[in-house]
Amino acid sequence: MLLVITPSAKARGCAQAIQQVTSEETHVAANSSQALARLRAQEYVAVLIDQAFLETEPVESDMVLEHIGTAVPVHVNFAINNMDRVARELRAALQRHQKEVRLVRQEVQHALRNELKGTVTALLLSCELALQVPNLQTEAESKMRSVHDLAQEMRLKLESPI
């Protein structure tokens, strides 16, 4: 879902053109109060903000930007750009955002894997030391071997590629 924020009289036409090009449901807000109401009610993939809105309502536009959440802000000058250019800029912004999200996800997965590897290594070491205890009860040894096997299985999964 997309949100177009513009005081332009051509806002509805812009939104319809954007919706046809992107196949995304598109809403329109003519001012900051409408934009804030829409942002509170819905989650948007991207928010297209008209340069005219930014220039005529600088304080309000800052407030809107604080409430867009995870939506990608796309600054557009609807007065001079045609819909093809707006669509290209929107697609480019969404692609950049998807790439950034993918990179962050990979970094988080890598950090989590490294953290878990240390924990699994400590668990394996503890199990191996416990299994070396003399006169360990058979039932306790059996349970310790199960924990050890599970930790070995986790280590293999952590070492395999994502």
VEXSE-434751 format. One line per 10 residues: number of its first residue (from 0); their letters; for each residue x, y, z of C-alpha. Coordinates in nm, 4 decimals. Example, Ala and Ser with C-alpha at 12.3 -4.5 7.8 and 13.67 -1.06 7.14 Angstrom:
BEGIN
0 = as = 1.2300,-0.4500,0.7800 ~ 1.3670,-0.1060,0.7140
END
This chain:
BEGIN
0 = mllvitpsak = 0.0000,0.0000,0.0000 ~ 0.1280,0.3455,-0.0921 ~ 0.0508,0.6915,0.0431 ~ 0.0822,1.0057,-0.1688 ~ 0.1077,1.3307,0.0252 ~ 0.0504,1.6323,-0.1950 ~ -0.1545,1.9504,-0.1839 ~ -0.1871,1.9341,-0.5644 ~ -0.5315,1.9415,-0.7209 ~ -0.4116,1.6562,-0.9443
10 = argcaqaiqq = -0.3530,1.4279,-0.6460 ~ -0.6266,1.1759,-0.7298 ~ -0.5021,1.1418,-1.0859 ~ -0.1464,1.0970,-0.9636 ~ -0.2532,0.8290,-0.7194 ~ -0.4513,0.6419,-0.9853 ~ -0.1577,0.6541,-1.2268 ~ 0.0816,0.5306,-0.9585 ~ -0.1606,0.2534,-0.8651 ~ -0.1848,0.1397,-1.2295
20 = vtseethvaa = 0.1923,0.1396,-1.2760 ~ 0.2801,-0.0285,-0.9455 ~ -0.0319,-0.2438,-0.8865 ~ -0.0248,-0.1201,-0.5259 ~ -0.3307,0.0255,-0.3573 ~ -0.2626,0.3982,-0.3276 ~ -0.4113,0.6506,-0.0853 ~ -0.3930,1.0293,-0.0963 ~ -0.3464,1.2886,0.1770 ~ -0.3709,1.6571,0.0899
30 = nssqalarlr = -0.2253,1.7879,0.4169 ~ -0.0389,1.6837,0.7300 ~ -0.3470,1.6021,0.9387 ~ -0.4818,1.3696,0.6689 ~ -0.1374,1.2144,0.6278 ~ -0.1003,1.1535,1.0022 ~ -0.4494,1.0014,1.0214 ~ -0.3694,0.7659,0.7332 ~ -0.0299,0.6713,0.8801 ~ -0.1928,0.5888,1.2151
40 = aqeyvavlid = -0.4627,0.3789,1.0476 ~ -0.2495,0.1841,0.7966 ~ 0.0983,0.0519,0.7394 ~ 0.2468,0.1631,0.4087 ~ 0.5253,0.0226,0.1947 ~ 0.6191,0.3692,0.0716 ~ 0.5143,0.7290,0.1246 ~ 0.5519,0.9617,-0.1724 ~ 0.5928,1.3144,-0.0416 ~ 0.5479,1.6091,-0.2746
50 = qafletepve = 0.8245,1.8697,-0.2618 ~ 0.5515,2.1348,-0.2443 ~ 0.4287,1.9807,0.0827 ~ 0.7818,1.9789,0.2238 ~ 0.8353,2.3427,0.1340 ~ 0.4952,2.4812,0.2368 ~ 0.4650,2.2847,0.5630 ~ 0.8195,2.2159,0.6912 ~ 0.7257,2.1556,1.0567 ~ 0.4273,1.9387,0.9682
60 = sdmvlehigt = 0.6267,1.7442,0.7109 ~ 0.8882,1.6629,0.9764 ~ 0.6099,1.5340,1.2011 ~ 0.4783,1.3189,0.9167 ~ 0.8263,1.1779,0.8520 ~ 0.8502,1.0788,1.2187 ~ 0.5321,0.8708,1.1815 ~ 0.6000,0.6810,0.8588 ~ 0.7347,0.3796,1.0467 ~ 0.8985,0.1278,0.8153
70 = avpvhvnfai = 0.7637,0.2882,0.4978 ~ 1.0165,0.4122,0.2444 ~ 0.9998,0.7914,0.2063 ~ 1.0175,0.9030,-0.1564 ~ 1.0470,1.2771,-0.2218 ~ 0.8915,1.3721,-0.5543 ~ 0.8202,1.6960,-0.7344 ~ 0.4792,1.6245,-0.8864 ~ 0.4795,1.9664,-1.0579 ~ 0.7657,1.8797,-1.2939
80 = nnmdrvarel = 0.7871,1.4982,-1.2969 ~ 0.5653,1.2803,-1.5121 ~ 0.4178,0.9580,-1.3768 ~ 0.6758,0.7401,-1.5504 ~ 0.9558,0.9176,-1.3680 ~ 0.7669,0.9026,-1.0369 ~ 0.7158,0.5282,-1.0877 ~ 1.0870,0.4781,-1.1685 ~ 1.1922,0.6712,-0.8588 ~ 0.9480,0.4727,-0.6468
90 = raalqrhqke = 1.0715,0.1392,-0.7844 ~ 1.4337,0.2420,-0.7315 ~ 1.3642,0.3495,-0.3722 ~ 1.1835,0.0220,-0.2975 ~ 1.4656,-0.1820,-0.4500 ~ 1.7251,0.0067,-0.2428 ~ 1.5153,-0.0512,0.0676 ~ 1.4775,-0.4246,-0.0047 ~ 1.8527,-0.4544,-0.0550 ~ 1.9201,-0.2722,0.2746
100 = vrlvrqevqh = 1.6733,-0.4978,0.4578 ~ 1.8334,-0.8077,0.3062 ~ 2.1825,-0.6928,0.4115 ~ 2.0707,-0.6122,0.7661 ~ 1.8960,-0.9504,0.7923 ~ 2.2137,-1.1264,0.6792 ~ 2.4233,-0.9346,0.9316 ~ 2.1828,-1.0215,1.2135 ~ 2.1783,-1.3880,1.1121 ~ 2.5579,-1.3935,1.1008
110 = alrnelkgtv = 2.5856,-1.2327,1.4461 ~ 2.3279,-1.4721,1.5917 ~ 2.5042,-1.7735,1.4414 ~ 2.8362,-1.6620,1.5912 ~ 2.6781,-1.6096,1.9307 ~ 2.5061,-1.9482,1.9224 ~ 2.8232,-2.1242,1.8114 ~ 2.9959,-2.0106,2.1298 ~ 2.7061,-2.1313,2.3445 ~ 2.6909,-2.4682,2.1680
120 = talllscela = 3.0661,-2.5148,2.2081 ~ 3.0364,-2.4450,2.5816 ~ 2.7439,-2.6883,2.6049 ~ 2.9401,-2.9616,2.4252 ~ 3.2434,-2.9088,2.6465 ~ 3.0305,-2.9251,2.9604 ~ 2.8636,-3.2451,2.8416 ~ 3.1959,-3.4066,2.7584 ~ 3.3379,-3.3152,3.0992 ~ 3.0256,-3.4448,3.2746
130 = lqvpnlqtea = 3.0457,-3.7730,3.0848 ~ 3.4032,-3.8217,3.2143 ~ 3.2884,-3.8121,3.5766 ~ 3.3615,-4.1528,3.7347 ~ 3.0690,-4.3631,3.8595 ~ 2.8111,-4.1565,3.6695 ~ 2.4677,-4.3116,3.7036 ~ 2.3477,-4.4866,3.3885 ~ 2.0318,-4.2782,3.3604 ~ 2.2235,-3.9514,3.4040
140 = eskmrsvhdl = 2.4830,-4.0639,3.1492 ~ 2.2078,-4.1486,2.9018 ~ 2.0480,-3.8053,2.9409 ~ 2.3861,-3.6319,2.9141 ~ 2.4588,-3.8211,2.5901 ~ 2.1202,-3.7061,2.4533 ~ 2.2059,-3.3442,2.5346 ~ 2.5489,-3.3914,2.3762 ~ 2.3967,-3.5379,2.0583 ~ 2.1478,-3.2504,2.0340
150 = aqemrlkles = 2.4258,-2.9967,2.0775 ~ 2.6287,-3.1723,1.8039 ~ 2.3239,-3.1539,1.5766 ~ 2.2869,-2.7807,1.6500 ~ 2.6559,-2.7240,1.5723 ~ 2.6162,-2.8925,1.2330 ~ 2.3156,-2.6756,1.1517 ~ 2.4990,-2.3612,1.2591 ~ 2.7959,-2.4457,1.0405 ~ 2.5854,-2.5095,0.7308
160 = pi = 2.5207,-2.2138,0.4967 ~ 2.2011,-2.0126,0.5428
END
